[in-house]
Amino acid sequence: MPLKAPAQIADLTLVFLSLGDQQGVICAMAEVVWTGRTAADGMQPTGLRFLNILEHDQQRIDRVVNDLLKHLEQIGG
């Protein structure tokens, strides 16, 4: 997830996600677990790990990701 630089490993962030599934915004605490090179626009690719997320919200994320992966498999071969 792109974050405004500088992001450092072990930083904590509050994440608000809208999945477009008409079920509202997900709010969760996350920790930075990896970072990439900062882009010209000041954004830095960042890997996050959820530390505190409702089980229902995690299931929503899993469902969206799995649907996306299935779609990509279908169009890719």
Jmol script that loads the backbone (N, CA, C; Angstrom):
load data "model"
ATOM      1  N   MET A   1       0.849  -1.162   0.000  1.00  0.00           N
ATOM      2  CA  MET A   1       0.000   0.000   0.000  1.00  0.00           C
ATOM      3  C   MET A   1       0.900   1.233   0.000  1.00  0.00           C
ATOM      4  N   PRO A   2       0.678   2.162  -0.896  1.00  0.00           N
ATOM      5  CA  PRO A   2       1.510   3.365  -0.919  1.00  0.00           C
ATOM      6  C   PRO A   2       1.191   4.277   0.269  1.00  0.00           C
ATOM      7  N   LEU A   3       2.226   4.673   0.989  1.00  0.00           N
ATOM      8  CA  LEU A   3       2.097   5.624   2.095  1.00  0.00           C
ATOM      9  C   LEU A   3       3.001   6.808   1.820  1.00  0.00           C
ATOM     10  N   LYS A   4       2.664   7.944   2.413  1.00  0.00           N
ATOM     11  CA  LYS A   4       3.518   9.116   2.286  1.00  0.00           C
ATOM     12  C   LYS A   4       4.836   8.833   3.007  1.00  0.00           C
ATOM     13  N   ALA A   5       5.948   9.045   2.316  1.00  0.00           N
ATOM     14  CA  ALA A   5       7.275   8.796   2.887  1.00  0.00           C
ATOM     15  C   ALA A   5       7.578   9.844   3.959  1.00  0.00           C
ATOM     16  N   PRO A   6       8.413   9.509   4.929  1.00  0.00           N
ATOM     17  CA  PRO A   6       9.093   8.230   5.078  1.00  0.00           C
ATOM     18  C   PRO A   6       8.292   7.271   5.959  1.00  0.00           C
ATOM     19  N   ALA A   7       8.213   6.040   5.527  1.00  0.00           N
ATOM     20  CA  ALA A   7       7.648   4.962   6.339  1.00  0.00           C
ATOM     21  C   ALA A   7       8.803   4.064   6.745  1.00  0.00           C
ATOM     22  N   GLN A   8       8.790   3.613   7.964  1.00  0.00           N
ATOM     23  CA  GLN A   8       9.871   2.763   8.465  1.00  0.00           C
ATOM     24  C   GLN A   8       9.288   1.485   9.049  1.00  0.00           C
ATOM     25  N   ILE A   9      10.050   0.413   8.969  1.00  0.00           N
ATOM     26  CA  ILE A   9       9.626  -0.862   9.537  1.00  0.00           C
ATOM     27  C   ILE A   9       9.295  -0.659  11.017  1.00  0.00           C
ATOM     28  N   ALA A  10       8.193  -1.262  11.424  1.00  0.00           N
ATOM     29  CA  ALA A  10       7.652  -1.227  12.793  1.00  0.00           C
ATOM     30  C   ALA A  10       6.798   0.009  13.068  1.00  0.00           C
ATOM     31  N   ASP A  11       6.703   0.949  12.100  1.00  0.00           N
ATOM     32  CA  ASP A  11       5.770   2.063  12.277  1.00  0.00           C
ATOM     33  C   ASP A  11       4.358   1.503  12.384  1.00  0.00           C
ATOM     34  N   LEU A  12       3.519   2.163  13.185  1.00  0.00           N
ATOM     35  CA  LEU A  12       2.116   1.787  13.289  1.00  0.00           C
ATOM     36  C   LEU A  12       1.278   2.803  12.549  1.00  0.00           C
ATOM     37  N   THR A  13       0.213   2.331  11.923  1.00  0.00           N
ATOM     38  CA  THR A  13      -0.672   3.218  11.178  1.00  0.00           C
ATOM     39  C   THR A  13      -2.109   2.748  11.328  1.00  0.00           C
ATOM     40  N   LEU A  14      -3.009   3.685  11.281  1.00  0.00           N
ATOM     41  CA  LEU A  14      -4.429   3.373  11.292  1.00  0.00           C
ATOM     42  C   LEU A  14      -4.895   3.372   9.840  1.00  0.00           C
ATOM     43  N   VAL A  15      -5.461   2.264   9.404  1.00  0.00           N
ATOM     44  CA  VAL A  15      -5.833   2.085   8.003  1.00  0.00           C
ATOM     45  C   VAL A  15      -7.351   2.138   7.859  1.00  0.00           C
ATOM     46  N   PHE A  16      -7.816   2.902   6.887  1.00  0.00           N
ATOM     47  CA  PHE A  16      -9.227   2.944   6.523  1.00  0.00           C
ATOM     48  C   PHE A  16      -9.339   2.419   5.099  1.00  0.00           C
ATOM     49  N   LEU A  17     -10.046   1.316   4.908  1.00  0.00           N
ATOM     50  CA  LEU A  17     -10.183   0.688   3.597  1.00  0.00           C
ATOM     51  C   LEU A  17     -11.627   0.690   3.143  1.00  0.00           C
ATOM     52  N   SER A  18     -11.838   1.086   1.910  1.00  0.00           N
ATOM     53  CA  SER A  18     -13.133   0.955   1.276  1.00  0.00           C
ATOM     54  C   SER A  18     -12.980  -0.072   0.169  1.00  0.00           C
ATOM     55  N   LEU A  19     -13.685  -1.188   0.288  1.00  0.00           N
ATOM     56  CA  LEU A  19     -13.540  -2.291  -0.662  1.00  0.00           C
ATOM     57  C   LEU A  19     -14.510  -2.215  -1.828  1.00  0.00           C
ATOM     58  N   GLY A  20     -15.443  -1.285  -1.785  1.00  0.00           N
ATOM     59  CA  GLY A  20     -16.423  -1.185  -2.848  1.00  0.00           C
ATOM     60  C   GLY A  20     -17.473  -2.276  -2.783  1.00  0.00           C
ATOM     61  N   ASP A  21     -17.620  -2.908  -1.605  1.00  0.00           N
ATOM     62  CA  ASP A  21     -18.586  -4.001  -1.474  1.00  0.00           C
ATOM     63  C   ASP A  21     -19.887  -3.558  -0.795  1.00  0.00           C
ATOM     64  N   GLN A  22     -20.062  -2.259  -0.671  1.00  0.00           N
ATOM     65  CA  GLN A  22     -21.292  -1.683  -0.103  1.00  0.00           C
ATOM     66  C   GLN A  22     -21.499  -2.046   1.367  1.00  0.00           C
ATOM     67  N   GLN A  23     -20.434  -2.435   2.090  1.00  0.00           N
ATOM     68  CA  GLN A  23     -20.568  -2.818   3.494  1.00  0.00           C
ATOM     69  C   GLN A  23     -19.846  -1.866   4.442  1.00  0.00           C
ATOM     70  N   GLY A  24     -19.478  -0.710   3.961  1.00  0.00           N
ATOM     71  CA  GLY A  24     -18.851   0.282   4.816  1.00  0.00           C
ATOM     72  C   GLY A  24     -17.333   0.193   4.818  1.00  0.00           C
ATOM     73  N   VAL A  25     -16.730   1.161   5.502  1.00  0.00           N
ATOM     74  CA  VAL A  25     -15.281   1.294   5.566  1.00  0.00           C
ATOM     75  C   VAL A  25     -14.729   0.388   6.669  1.00  0.00           C
ATOM     76  N   ILE A  26     -13.586  -0.233   6.384  1.00  0.00           N
ATOM     77  CA  ILE A  26     -12.876  -1.051   7.369  1.00  0.00           C
ATOM     78  C   ILE A  26     -11.830  -0.161   8.039  1.00  0.00           C
ATOM     79  N   CYS A  27     -11.788  -0.223   9.356  1.00  0.00           N
ATOM     80  CA  CYS A  27     -10.798   0.507  10.129  1.00  0.00           C
ATOM     81  C   CYS A  27      -9.971  -0.519  10.895  1.00  0.00           C
ATOM     82  N   ALA A  28      -8.628  -0.463  10.742  1.00  0.00           N
ATOM     83  CA  ALA A  28      -7.775  -1.447  11.406  1.00  0.00           C
ATOM     84  C   ALA A  28      -6.401  -0.846  11.707  1.00  0.00           C
ATOM     85  N   MET A  29      -5.779  -1.335  12.768  1.00  0.00           N
ATOM     86  CA  MET A  29      -4.408  -0.961  13.108  1.00  0.00           C
ATOM     87  C   MET A  29      -3.463  -1.884  12.336  1.00  0.00           C
ATOM     88  N   ALA A  30      -2.403  -1.310  11.755  1.00  0.00           N
ATOM     89  CA  ALA A  30      -1.453  -2.103  10.978  1.00  0.00           C
ATOM     90  C   ALA A  30      -0.030  -1.657  11.297  1.00  0.00           C
ATOM     91  N   GLU A  31       0.900  -2.596  11.086  1.00  0.00           N
ATOM     92  CA  GLU A  31       2.329  -2.353  11.299  1.00  0.00           C
ATOM     93  C   GLU A  31       3.049  -2.441   9.961  1.00  0.00           C
ATOM     94  N   VAL A  32       3.991  -1.536   9.722  1.00  0.00           N
ATOM     95  CA  VAL A  32       4.817  -1.591   8.512  1.00  0.00           C
ATOM     96  C   VAL A  32       5.796  -2.756   8.657  1.00  0.00           C
ATOM     97  N   VAL A  33       5.778  -3.675   7.667  1.00  0.00           N
ATOM     98  CA  VAL A  33       6.674  -4.833   7.714  1.00  0.00           C
ATOM     99  C   VAL A  33       7.731  -4.802   6.607  1.00  0.00           C
ATOM    100  N   TRP A  34       7.528  -4.009   5.575  1.00  0.00           N
ATOM    101  CA  TRP A  34       8.572  -3.785   4.573  1.00  0.00           C
ATOM    102  C   TRP A  34       8.293  -2.464   3.877  1.00  0.00           C
ATOM    103  N   THR A  35       9.338  -1.876   3.304  1.00  0.00           N
ATOM    104  CA  THR A  35       9.199  -0.620   2.564  1.00  0.00           C
ATOM    105  C   THR A  35       9.991  -0.694   1.270  1.00  0.00           C
ATOM    106  N   GLY A  36       9.548   0.080   0.305  1.00  0.00           N
ATOM    107  CA  GLY A  36      10.239   0.174  -0.975  1.00  0.00           C
ATOM    108  C   GLY A  36      10.798   1.567  -1.172  1.00  0.00           C
ATOM    109  N   ARG A  37      11.324   1.782  -2.355  1.00  0.00           N
ATOM    110  CA  ARG A  37      11.937   3.067  -2.699  1.00  0.00           C
ATOM    111  C   ARG A  37      10.854   4.129  -2.895  1.00  0.00           C
ATOM    112  N   THR A  38      11.069   5.292  -2.343  1.00  0.00           N
ATOM    113  CA  THR A  38      10.122   6.403  -2.457  1.00  0.00           C
ATOM    114  C   THR A  38      10.041   6.881  -3.901  1.00  0.00           C
ATOM    115  N   ALA A  39       8.823   7.069  -4.389  1.00  0.00           N
ATOM    116  CA  ALA A  39       8.580   7.540  -5.753  1.00  0.00           C
ATOM    117  C   ALA A  39       8.737   9.057  -5.825  1.00  0.00           C
ATOM    118  N   ALA A  40       8.757   9.573  -7.042  1.00  0.00           N
ATOM    119  CA  ALA A  40       8.917  11.010  -7.274  1.00  0.00           C
ATOM    120  C   ALA A  40       7.794  11.822  -6.630  1.00  0.00           C
ATOM    121  N   ASP A  41       6.618  11.205  -6.483  1.00  0.00           N
ATOM    122  CA  ASP A  41       5.477  11.923  -5.894  1.00  0.00           C
ATOM    123  C   ASP A  41       5.485  11.873  -4.365  1.00  0.00           C
ATOM    124  N   GLY A  42       6.548  11.305  -3.765  1.00  0.00           N
ATOM    125  CA  GLY A  42       6.659  11.259  -2.317  1.00  0.00           C
ATOM    126  C   GLY A  42       5.974  10.076  -1.661  1.00  0.00           C
ATOM    127  N   MET A  43       5.399   9.181  -2.481  1.00  0.00           N
ATOM    128  CA  MET A  43       4.735   8.001  -1.949  1.00  0.00           C
ATOM    129  C   MET A  43       5.721   6.834  -1.917  1.00  0.00           C
ATOM    130  N   GLN A  44       5.570   5.990  -0.911  1.00  0.00           N
ATOM    131  CA  GLN A  44       6.496   4.877  -0.699  1.00  0.00           C
ATOM    132  C   GLN A  44       5.705   3.569  -0.642  1.00  0.00           C
ATOM    133  N   PRO A  45       6.039   2.595  -1.503  1.00  0.00           N
ATOM    134  CA  PRO A  45       5.367   1.291  -1.405  1.00  0.00           C
ATOM    135  C   PRO A  45       5.661   0.689  -0.036  1.00  0.00           C
ATOM    136  N   THR A  46       4.633   0.195   0.611  1.00  0.00           N
ATOM    137  CA  THR A  46       4.766  -0.268   1.989  1.00  0.00           C
ATOM    138  C   THR A  46       3.932  -1.520   2.206  1.00  0.00           C
ATOM    139  N   GLY A  47       4.530  -2.517   2.815  1.00  0.00           N
ATOM    140  CA  GLY A  47       3.812  -3.729   3.191  1.00  0.00           C
ATOM    141  C   GLY A  47       3.309  -3.600   4.615  1.00  0.00           C
ATOM    142  N   LEU A  48       2.034  -3.893   4.809  1.00  0.00           N
ATOM    143  CA  LEU A  48       1.423  -3.759   6.125  1.00  0.00           C
ATOM    144  C   LEU A  48       0.925  -5.102   6.628  1.00  0.00           C
ATOM    145  N   ARG A  49       0.944  -5.255   7.945  1.00  0.00           N
ATOM    146  CA  ARG A  49       0.380  -6.437   8.599  1.00  0.00           C
ATOM    147  C   ARG A  49      -0.649  -5.930   9.598  1.00  0.00           C
ATOM    148  N   PHE A  50      -1.872  -6.433   9.477  1.00  0.00           N
ATOM    149  CA  PHE A  50      -2.915  -6.022  10.409  1.00  0.00           C
ATOM    150  C   PHE A  50      -2.607  -6.554  11.801  1.00  0.00           C
ATOM    151  N   LEU A  51      -2.704  -5.689  12.795  1.00  0.00           N
ATOM    152  CA  LEU A  51      -2.489  -6.075  14.181  1.00  0.00           C
ATOM    153  C   LEU A  51      -3.810  -6.241  14.916  1.00  0.00           C
ATOM    154  N   ASN A  52      -4.764  -5.448  14.528  1.00  0.00           N
ATOM    155  CA  ASN A  52      -6.054  -5.463  15.205  1.00  0.00           C
ATOM    156  C   ASN A  52      -7.131  -5.213  14.157  1.00  0.00           C
ATOM    157  N   ILE A  53      -7.849  -6.280  13.793  1.00  0.00           N
ATOM    158  CA  ILE A  53      -8.882  -6.171  12.778  1.00  0.00           C
ATOM    159  C   ILE A  53     -10.017  -7.106  13.160  1.00  0.00           C
ATOM    160  N   LEU A  54     -11.231  -6.664  12.956  1.00  0.00           N
ATOM    161  CA  LEU A  54     -12.376  -7.510  13.257  1.00  0.00           C
ATOM    162  C   LEU A  54     -12.397  -8.717  12.327  1.00  0.00           C
ATOM    163  N   GLU A  55     -12.791  -9.856  12.837  1.00  0.00           N
ATOM    164  CA  GLU A  55     -12.828 -11.085  12.039  1.00  0.00           C
ATOM    165  C   GLU A  55     -13.704 -10.909  10.793  1.00  0.00           C
ATOM    166  N   HIS A  56     -14.836 -10.251  10.957  1.00  0.00           N
ATOM    167  CA  HIS A  56     -15.732 -10.018   9.825  1.00  0.00           C
ATOM    168  C   HIS A  56     -15.042  -9.180   8.738  1.00  0.00           C
ATOM    169  N   ASP A  57     -14.286  -8.171   9.164  1.00  0.00           N
ATOM    170  CA  ASP A  57     -13.579  -7.327   8.199  1.00  0.00           C
ATOM    171  C   ASP A  57     -12.473  -8.105   7.496  1.00  0.00           C
ATOM    172  N   GLN A  58     -11.753  -8.961   8.221  1.00  0.00           N
ATOM    173  CA  GLN A  58     -10.723  -9.790   7.594  1.00  0.00           C
ATOM    174  C   GLN A  58     -11.349 -10.714   6.561  1.00  0.00           C
ATOM    175  N   GLN A  59     -12.514 -11.265   6.861  1.00  0.00           N
ATOM    176  CA  GLN A  59     -13.214 -12.137   5.914  1.00  0.00           C
ATOM    177  C   GLN A  59     -13.622 -11.366   4.662  1.00  0.00           C
ATOM    178  N   ARG A  60     -14.042 -10.113   4.829  1.00  0.00           N
ATOM    179  CA  ARG A  60     -14.386  -9.279   3.669  1.00  0.00           C
ATOM    180  C   ARG A  60     -13.165  -9.064   2.780  1.00  0.00           C
ATOM    181  N   ILE A  61     -12.022  -8.744   3.386  1.00  0.00           N
ATOM    182  CA  ILE A  61     -10.788  -8.535   2.624  1.00  0.00           C
ATOM    183  C   ILE A  61     -10.404  -9.822   1.907  1.00  0.00           C
ATOM    184  N   ASP A  62     -10.439 -10.952   2.615  1.00  0.00           N
ATOM    185  CA  ASP A  62     -10.106 -12.246   2.010  1.00  0.00           C
ATOM    186  C   ASP A  62     -10.984 -12.531   0.800  1.00  0.00           C
ATOM    187  N   ARG A  63     -12.270 -12.260   0.919  1.00  0.00           N
ATOM    188  CA  ARG A  63     -13.216 -12.520  -0.164  1.00  0.00           C
ATOM    189  C   ARG A  63     -12.886 -11.662  -1.400  1.00  0.00           C
ATOM    190  N   VAL A  64     -12.615 -10.385  -1.177  1.00  0.00           N
ATOM    191  CA  VAL A  64     -12.292  -9.486  -2.291  1.00  0.00           C
ATOM    192  C   VAL A  64     -10.990  -9.914  -2.968  1.00  0.00           C
ATOM    193  N   VAL A  65      -9.969 -10.234  -2.180  1.00  0.00           N
ATOM    194  CA  VAL A  65      -8.680 -10.662  -2.742  1.00  0.00           C
ATOM    195  C   VAL A  65      -8.840 -11.966  -3.517  1.00  0.00           C
ATOM    196  N   ASN A  66      -9.539 -12.933  -2.947  1.00  0.00           N
ATOM    197  CA  ASN A  66      -9.741 -14.215  -3.634  1.00  0.00           C
ATOM    198  C   ASN A  66     -10.519 -14.038  -4.934  1.00  0.00           C
ATOM    199  N   ASP A  67     -11.545 -13.196  -4.928  1.00  0.00           N
ATOM    200  CA  ASP A  67     -12.297 -12.925  -6.157  1.00  0.00           C
ATOM    201  C   ASP A  67     -11.408 -12.289  -7.218  1.00  0.00           C
ATOM    202  N   LEU A  68     -10.551 -11.368  -6.805  1.00  0.00           N
ATOM    203  CA  LEU A  68      -9.636 -10.708  -7.732  1.00  0.00           C
ATOM    204  C   LEU A  68      -8.641 -11.720  -8.306  1.00  0.00           C
ATOM    205  N   LEU A  69      -8.086 -12.574  -7.470  1.00  0.00           N
ATOM    206  CA  LEU A  69      -7.142 -13.592  -7.954  1.00  0.00           C
ATOM    207  C   LEU A  69      -7.801 -14.545  -8.938  1.00  0.00           C
ATOM    208  N   LYS A  70      -9.026 -14.948  -8.674  1.00  0.00           N
ATOM    209  CA  LYS A  70      -9.757 -15.827  -9.592  1.00  0.00           C
ATOM    210  C   LYS A  70      -9.968 -15.120 -10.941  1.00  0.00           C
ATOM    211  N   HIS A  71     -10.327 -13.854 -10.879  1.00  0.00           N
ATOM    212  CA  HIS A  71     -10.543 -13.083 -12.110  1.00  0.00           C
ATOM    213  C   HIS A  71      -9.237 -12.978 -12.911  1.00  0.00           C
ATOM    214  N   LEU A  72      -8.141 -12.700 -12.228  1.00  0.00           N
ATOM    215  CA  LEU A  72      -6.854 -12.590 -12.913  1.00  0.00           C
ATOM    216  C   LEU A  72      -6.429 -13.914 -13.534  1.00  0.00           C
ATOM    217  N   GLU A  73      -6.718 -15.023 -12.875  1.00  0.00           N
ATOM    218  CA  GLU A  73      -6.411 -16.337 -13.438  1.00  0.00           C
ATOM    219  C   GLU A  73      -7.223 -16.583 -14.705  1.00  0.00           C
ATOM    220  N   GLN A  74      -8.466 -16.163 -14.702  1.00  0.00           N
ATOM    221  CA  GLN A  74      -9.345 -16.367 -15.852  1.00  0.00           C
ATOM    222  C   GLN A  74      -8.883 -15.567 -17.062  1.00  0.00           C
ATOM    223  N   ILE A  75      -8.457 -14.344 -16.855  1.00  0.00           N
ATOM    224  CA  ILE A  75      -8.067 -13.521 -17.997  1.00  0.00           C
ATOM    225  C   ILE A  75      -6.623 -13.763 -18.401  1.00  0.00           C
ATOM    226  N   GLY A  76      -5.826 -14.368 -17.506  1.00  0.00           N
ATOM    227  CA  GLY A  76      -4.421 -14.600 -17.805  1.00  0.00           C
ATOM    228  C   GLY A  76      -4.113 -15.953 -18.407  1.00  0.00           C
ATOM    229  N   GLY A  77      -5.058 -16.831 -18.416  1.00  0.00           N
ATOM    230  CA  GLY A  77      -4.739 -18.125 -19.001  1.00  0.00           C
ATOM    231  C   GLY A  77      -5.536 -19.166 -18.387  1.00  0.00           C
TER     232      GLY A  77
END
end "model"
wireframe off; spacefill off
backbone 0.3
color backbone group
